[in-house]
Amino acid sequence: MALVSLALSLLLAGAFPLVDPDEGRNAEVAREMAAGGDYLVPHLAGMPYLDKPPGLFWAGALSIRALGNTPLAARVPSAVASALTLWLVARLALRRRGANFALTACALLFTAPLFAVLSAYVIFDMPLALCVTAVWVGLAEELESGASARRRLLMFAAVTAGVFLKGPVLLAWVAGGSLGAALLLRSRAPLRWLAWWPGWVMVFAVAGGWFALATRRYNEYPHYAFLEESLERLTTGAFKRQQPAWFVPVVLIAGALPWSLATPWTAKLSRDAKAALGFIAALEQAYAHIGRHPSTGSPRYAHALNLPGLRSWPLRRYPQMIFYVERADHIDVWRVLHGRHDIPGWLQAPAEL
């Protein structure tokens, strides 16, 4: 399936010229890198281009040098990244559920319109998706079979590659995703790989080494990278790149059609199973909210029962409520109770929080 994906992506990549300003700009930066031979700092129109790290441009430049200055050559890195992403998904699905499940999972992923388009597009998204997938597949395998130095080395190699593609934002993604998994599983196991110091040595030595060399050439780079391109872009409207709140959900739903509405497994689920899946999704959403904003829960029962720190948060579309206490280093979920039960009686059962 990965080889078929690669072939189809390359076929699509060679069928059209570069189609928008982002794709044209990224391809031109890669072309100038290939032509000029400066692989330390990307350039656009002969001027230093410091908006993004050089990872995508390195891959594009190598492809252009090998295949020539064509749209196909500039799109090859995305095509290869999509094939490797499918391979990782297939490998995990095969180990968990067998060949038929793996084939179905890969088919669903590749036929999603957004995935198919990004697999033949000169943009950061598909290589970045490969890095993120490598991290989460490694984490899933670690939770199943235990920690492995080799696996963690590969996970941190993916983190390092992601930093070269998108900068420090990749670190926020892996840390936030691991925290979300820890809250969902009510376990610290998903966080343990983040404490593996040899991996961070790799990240800071390799990515930090490149940043130090780039800063040595352009002293203003740290100010631009961290203050202007990162902080101001996220906290102000100076870059005029903000999208409305509905933009990302609409793109994800439309980009995954028809699978965002139904999958081959949906018809096989009983009514009770669908209700259970909906409850799990609501619970996951509530855990994510509590993890980000623990103080928003109601302290009503803390006052009524004299249980300091106890808060509650309702599940959307379900009558259950989550009762929890915010600790110094984690959220302690105490009970998930139906709203019609004798909540004070249930909560008085433990001797103490």
C-alpha positions as CSV (number, residue, x, y, z in Angstrom):
1,M,0.0,0.0,0.0
2,A,2.9,2.4,0.8
3,L,4.4,1.8,-2.6
4,V,1.1,2.3,-4.4
5,S,0.6,5.5,-2.4
6,L,4.1,6.7,-3.5
7,A,3.4,5.9,-7.2
8,L,0.0,7.7,-7.2
9,S,1.4,10.7,-5.3
10,L,4.3,11.0,-7.8
11,L,1.8,10.7,-10.7
12,L,-0.3,13.5,-9.1
13,A,2.8,15.6,-8.4
14,G,3.9,15.5,-12.0
15,A,0.4,16.3,-13.4
16,F,0.1,19.9,-12.4
17,P,2.3,23.1,-12.2
18,L,2.8,24.8,-8.9
19,V,-0.6,26.0,-7.9
20,D,-0.5,28.7,-5.2
21,P,1.9,31.3,-3.6
22,D,2.9,29.0,-0.7
23,E,3.9,26.1,-2.9
24,G,5.7,28.4,-5.4
25,R,7.6,30.1,-2.6
26,N,8.7,26.9,-0.9
27,A,9.8,25.4,-4.2
28,E,11.8,28.5,-5.1
29,V,13.6,28.5,-1.8
30,A,14.5,24.8,-2.4
31,R,15.6,25.7,-6.0
32,E,17.9,28.5,-4.8
33,M,19.4,26.3,-2.1
34,A,20.2,23.6,-4.8
35,A,21.6,26.2,-7.1
36,G,23.6,28.2,-4.6
37,G,24.8,25.4,-2.4
38,D,24.1,27.2,0.9
39,Y,22.4,24.6,3.0
40,L,22.9,26.5,6.3
41,V,20.4,29.3,5.7
42,P,17.6,29.3,3.1
43,H,17.3,32.1,0.7
44,L,14.4,33.6,-1.3
45,A,15.2,36.0,-4.2
46,G,18.8,36.1,-3.0
47,M,17.8,37.3,0.5
48,P,18.0,35.2,3.7
49,Y,14.6,33.5,4.3
50,L,14.4,32.9,8.0
51,D,10.6,32.3,8.4
52,K,11.0,28.6,8.6
53,P,13.8,26.1,9.5
54,P,15.6,24.5,6.6
55,G,14.3,20.9,6.8
56,L,11.8,21.0,4.0
57,F,14.2,23.0,1.8
58,W,17.0,20.5,2.4
59,A,14.8,17.7,1.1
60,G,13.5,19.7,-1.8
61,A,17.0,20.9,-2.8
62,L,18.4,17.4,-2.8
63,S,15.4,16.2,-4.9
64,I,15.9,19.1,-7.4
65,R,19.6,18.3,-7.7
66,A,18.8,14.7,-8.4
67,L,15.7,15.1,-10.7
68,G,16.0,18.6,-12.1
69,N,14.2,21.8,-11.6
70,T,10.6,20.6,-12.0
71,P,7.4,20.7,-9.9
72,L,7.7,16.9,-9.6
73,A,11.1,17.2,-8.0
74,A,10.0,19.8,-5.5
75,R,7.0,17.6,-4.5
76,V,8.9,14.4,-4.1
77,P,9.6,15.0,-0.3
78,S,5.9,15.2,0.4
79,A,5.2,12.1,-1.7
80,V,7.9,10.1,0.1
81,A,6.7,11.4,3.5
82,S,3.1,10.3,2.8
83,A,4.2,6.8,1.8
84,L,6.3,6.5,5.0
85,T,3.4,7.7,7.1
86,L,1.1,5.0,5.6
87,W,3.8,2.4,6.2
88,L,4.0,3.4,9.9
89,V,0.2,3.3,10.2
90,A,0.1,-0.1,8.5
91,R,2.9,-1.5,10.7
92,L,1.0,-0.6,13.9
93,A,-2.3,-1.7,12.6
94,L,-0.9,-5.0,11.4
95,R,0.6,-5.8,14.8
96,R,-2.6,-4.9,16.6
97,R,-5.4,-6.3,14.4
98,G,-4.0,-8.2,11.4
99,A,-3.6,-7.7,7.6
100,N,-7.2,-6.9,6.7
101,F,-7.4,-4.1,9.4
102,A,-4.1,-2.7,8.3
103,L,-5.1,-2.6,4.7
104,T,-8.5,-0.9,5.5
105,A,-6.8,1.7,7.8
106,C,-4.3,2.6,5.0
107,A,-7.0,2.8,2.4
108,L,-9.1,5.1,4.5
109,L,-6.1,7.4,5.2
110,F,-4.8,7.5,1.6
111,T,-8.3,8.1,0.1
112,A,-9.0,11.1,2.4
113,P,-8.9,14.1,0.0
114,L,-6.7,16.2,2.3
115,F,-4.1,13.5,2.7
116,A,-4.0,12.8,-1.0
117,V,-3.6,16.5,-1.9
118,L,-0.9,17.1,0.7
119,S,1.0,14.1,-0.5
120,A,1.7,16.0,-3.8
121,Y,2.2,19.5,-2.5
122,V,5.3,21.5,-1.6
123,I,4.4,22.3,1.9
124,F,5.5,21.4,5.4
125,D,2.4,19.5,6.5
126,M,3.1,16.0,5.1
127,P,6.7,15.7,6.3
128,L,5.6,17.1,9.6
129,A,2.7,14.5,9.7
130,L,5.4,11.8,9.2
131,C,7.4,13.1,12.2
132,V,4.3,13.3,14.5
133,T,3.1,9.8,13.3
134,A,6.5,8.3,14.1
135,V,6.4,9.8,17.6
136,W,2.8,8.5,18.3
137,V,3.4,5.1,16.9
138,G,6.5,4.8,19.0
139,L,4.6,5.8,22.1
140,A,1.8,3.3,21.3
141,E,4.3,0.5,21.0
142,E,6.0,1.6,24.2
143,L,2.8,1.6,26.2
144,E,2.1,-1.9,24.9
145,S,5.5,-3.6,25.2
146,G,7.6,-1.4,27.4
147,A,10.4,1.1,26.9
148,S,13.2,0.5,24.4
149,A,16.3,2.6,24.0
150,R,16.2,2.0,20.2
151,R,12.6,3.0,19.9
152,R,13.1,6.1,22.0
153,L,16.1,7.0,19.8
154,L,13.8,6.8,16.7
155,M,11.1,8.9,18.5
156,F,13.6,11.6,19.3
157,A,15.0,11.5,15.8
158,A,11.5,12.2,14.6
159,V,11.2,15.1,17.1
160,T,14.6,16.5,15.9
161,A,13.4,16.3,12.2
162,G,10.1,18.0,13.2
163,V,12.0,20.8,14.8
164,F,13.9,21.3,11.6
165,L,10.6,21.4,9.7
166,K,8.5,23.6,12.0
167,G,10.6,24.9,14.8
168,P,9.8,24.7,18.6
169,V,6.1,24.3,17.9
170,L,6.8,20.6,17.4
171,L,8.0,20.3,21.0
172,A,4.7,21.8,22.2
173,W,2.8,19.2,20.1
174,V,4.6,16.2,21.4
175,A,4.4,17.4,25.0
176,G,0.8,18.4,24.8
177,G,-0.2,15.1,23.1
178,S,1.6,13.0,25.7
179,L,-0.1,15.0,28.5
180,G,-3.5,14.4,26.8
181,A,-2.8,10.7,26.6
182,A,-1.7,10.7,30.3
183,L,-5.0,12.3,31.3
184,L,-7.1,10.0,29.1
185,L,-5.4,6.9,30.5
186,R,-5.0,8.3,34.0
187,S,-1.4,7.2,34.0
188,R,2.0,8.8,33.8
189,A,3.3,6.2,31.4
190,P,2.7,8.3,28.3
191,L,5.0,11.0,29.8
192,R,7.9,8.9,30.8
193,W,9.6,9.0,27.4
194,L,9.9,12.8,27.7
195,A,12.3,12.3,30.6
196,W,14.8,10.3,28.5
197,W,17.7,12.7,28.6
198,P,19.8,11.1,25.7
199,G,16.9,12.0,23.3
200,W,17.0,15.7,24.4
201,V,20.7,15.7,24.0
202,M,20.2,14.7,20.4
203,V,17.5,17.4,19.8
204,F,19.5,20.2,21.3
205,A,22.8,19.2,19.9
206,V,21.6,18.7,16.3
207,A,18.8,21.3,16.0
208,G,20.5,23.7,18.5
209,G,23.8,23.3,16.7
210,W,22.2,24.4,13.5
211,F,20.5,27.3,15.2
212,A,23.8,28.5,16.7
213,L,25.5,28.4,13.4
214,A,22.6,30.3,11.7
215,T,22.7,32.9,14.6
216,R,26.4,33.3,14.2
217,R,25.8,34.4,10.6
218,Y,22.7,36.5,11.3
219,N,22.8,37.9,14.8
220,E,19.2,39.1,14.6
221,Y,17.8,35.6,13.9
222,P,16.9,34.7,17.6
223,H,14.9,37.9,17.9
224,Y,13.0,37.2,14.7
225,A,12.5,33.5,15.2
226,F,11.3,33.6,18.8
227,L,9.7,37.1,19.2
228,E,8.4,38.0,15.8
229,E,7.7,34.8,13.9
230,S,6.6,32.8,17.0
231,L,5.3,35.0,19.9
232,E,3.9,37.9,17.9
233,R,2.4,35.6,15.3
234,L,0.5,33.7,17.9
235,T,-0.5,36.6,20.2
236,T,-1.1,39.5,17.9
237,G,-2.7,40.2,14.5
238,A,0.4,41.8,13.0
239,F,0.9,39.0,10.5
240,K,-2.8,39.0,9.4
241,R,-2.7,35.2,9.1
242,Q,-5.5,34.4,11.6
243,Q,-8.3,32.1,10.5
244,P,-11.8,32.1,11.9
245,A,-12.5,29.6,14.7
246,W,-14.5,27.3,12.3
247,F,-11.7,27.1,9.7
248,V,-9.7,24.1,11.1
249,P,-12.7,21.9,12.0
250,V,-14.2,22.5,8.6
251,V,-11.0,21.7,6.8
252,L,-10.5,18.5,8.8
253,I,-14.0,17.3,8.3
254,A,-14.1,18.2,4.6
255,G,-10.6,16.9,4.0
256,A,-11.5,13.4,5.5
257,L,-14.8,13.0,3.5
258,P,-16.5,10.6,3.3
259,W,-14.7,9.0,6.2
260,S,-15.3,11.9,8.6
261,L,-19.0,10.9,8.4
262,A,-18.8,7.1,8.2
263,T,-16.3,4.3,8.1
264,P,-16.5,0.7,7.1
265,W,-16.7,-0.2,10.8
266,T,-19.7,2.1,11.6
267,A,-22.3,-0.1,10.1
268,K,-21.1,-3.1,12.2
269,L,-21.5,-1.3,15.5
270,S,-24.6,-1.9,17.6
271,R,-26.5,0.9,19.1
272,D,-25.0,0.3,22.5
273,A,-21.5,0.3,21.0
274,K,-22.1,3.6,19.3
275,A,-23.4,5.1,22.5
276,A,-20.3,3.8,24.3
277,L,-18.0,5.3,21.7
278,G,-19.8,8.6,22.0
279,F,-19.4,8.5,25.8
280,I,-15.7,7.8,25.4
281,A,-15.3,10.7,23.0
282,A,-17.2,13.0,25.4
283,L,-15.1,11.8,28.3
284,E,-11.9,12.4,26.4
285,Q,-13.1,15.9,25.5
286,A,-13.9,16.7,29.1
287,Y,-10.5,15.3,30.3
288,A,-8.7,17.5,27.7
289,H,-10.7,20.6,29.0
290,I,-9.9,19.8,32.6
291,G,-6.3,19.4,31.8
292,R,-6.1,22.8,30.2
293,H,-8.4,24.7,32.5
294,P,-8.7,22.9,35.8
295,S,-10.1,25.9,37.6
296,T,-13.2,26.1,35.5
297,G,-14.9,23.2,37.2
298,S,-17.7,24.0,39.7
299,P,-16.7,24.0,43.4
300,R,-20.3,23.4,44.5
301,Y,-19.8,20.0,46.1
302,A,-16.5,21.1,47.8
303,H,-18.5,23.7,49.8
304,A,-21.5,21.3,50.4
305,L,-19.4,18.4,51.6
306,N,-16.4,20.3,53.1
307,L,-14.0,18.6,50.6
308,P,-11.5,21.4,49.8
309,G,-10.3,21.4,46.2
310,L,-13.1,19.2,44.8
311,R,-14.5,20.4,41.5
312,S,-17.0,18.9,39.0
313,W,-17.3,19.2,35.2
314,P,-20.3,17.9,33.1
315,L,-20.0,15.8,30.0
316,R,-21.5,17.2,26.9
317,R,-24.7,15.3,25.7
318,Y,-24.4,12.9,28.7
319,P,-25.8,13.1,32.2
320,Q,-22.5,12.1,33.9
321,M,-20.2,14.5,35.8
322,I,-16.4,14.3,36.4
323,F,-15.3,15.0,40.0
324,Y,-11.6,15.9,40.4
325,V,-9.0,17.7,42.4
326,E,-6.2,19.7,41.0
327,R,-2.8,18.6,42.4
328,A,0.5,20.3,42.1
329,D,1.7,18.1,39.2
330,H,-1.5,16.3,37.9
331,I,-5.2,16.2,37.9
332,D,-6.7,13.6,40.3
333,V,-10.0,12.4,38.8
334,W,-12.0,11.0,41.7
335,R,-15.3,9.9,40.3
336,V,-17.4,9.9,37.1
337,L,-21.0,9.9,38.4
338,H,-24.5,10.1,36.9
339,G,-26.1,13.4,37.7
340,R,-29.2,11.7,39.1
341,H,-27.4,9.6,41.6
342,D,-27.0,10.5,45.3
343,I,-23.8,12.4,44.6
344,P,-23.1,13.5,48.2
345,G,-23.5,9.9,49.3
346,W,-21.1,8.6,46.6
347,L,-18.5,11.3,47.3
348,Q,-18.5,10.7,51.0
349,A,-17.5,7.1,50.6
350,P,-13.6,7.6,50.6
351,A,-12.1,8.6,53.9
352,E,-10.2,11.5,52.3
353,L,-9.2,13.1,49.0
